[in-house]
Amino acid sequence: MALTVEIGAAIIDRGSQFLQTLLDYVVIEQSSPATVAGTIYKAGVYMSSVGNPPSVLRFGTFYKTNGNSFTYRDYSDLVSASVGYNEYDVNLDVQIGDYIGIWLNNNNGLELDTSGGIGYWYVESSVITIVAQACIYTANYIVSIGGEIGVAFIPQVIII
């Protein structure tokens, strides 16, 4: 049996949209970094009606390398998201302190709130596999990207 832990933010319809036209980009949500190591087995995103649903959607795990710079740890390729709630089975390695993020292609919108969050980072990138990449930080916002972490339960055996 696995223990379920949240990473990222609630995957809900929010009051605003994040949209970067004419760019491919990575968005990393700051809410709820991983508190355990394990595997993200479910990931989700709420796509806004602004922009187009992506033809390729990639989730990833990221860790800070310095300040606002990040390196990817793992990623998963998924095809076709639709406007609204999207949930996927994934298999992403995650370590304590990692963040969940997403790579989107040209003219795709994500649901976000412009207040009430901790913040998020983003960077223009044609790939999710960023390494020591400086990202732009936006405080107080929250983006609808999240996942669940499965942690293997290892029973202790006591021999008497």
C-alpha positions, 0 to 999 in steps of 0.5 A: 500500500502506498502513502499519498502526498500532494505536490504542487497546487490544487488542479482547479479552475481559477480566476485568471490565465497564464498565457505566453504567446509564441513561446515554448516554456516551462512553468514550475509551481512553488506550492507544496514542494515534495516532503518525501522521496518517491514517485509521482504517479498522478499529475494534473493540470487545469488548462484555460480556455485562453490559447490552444490545448497543447499537442504535447504536454510534459510534466517534470520534477525540478530542484533548485540549483542556485537562487532562481535557477532550476534543473530537471530531475525527471519528466514524462511525455503526454499527448493532448490535453483539453480545456479544463481538468486533465489528469494523467498516470505518470512515473516521475522520480521525486526527491525531498524539496523538489517542485512539480512543473510543466512544459507547454508549447506555443499559445497554451493557457493555464489557470492561475490566481494572481493572489493567495499563492506563494509564487511560480517560476517560468522560463522560455525553453524548447525543452523540459530538460533544463539544467541550471536554468535561470527562471523568472519568479512571479510572487503571490501567484498560484498555478493549477499544476499538481500531483500525488506522490507514492511512497513505498511502505516497507514493513519492519520485521522483528525476529524474536 
